[in-house]
Amino acid sequence: MKNLRLKTARASMDLLQQSLAEKVGVSCQTIAAIEKGGYN
């Protein structure tokens, strides 16, 4: 469920995964993993 909330929020703010990753201080791979549901 977190993955869908994150993806929806990111899309509503018109942010790329890379842009969001830079803003929150994680890697782009971390954002992608969360959105795919592979990160707890």
Secondary structure, DSSP 8 states (H G I E B T S, - for coil): -HHHHHHHHHHHTT--HHHHHHHHTS-HHHHHHHHHT---
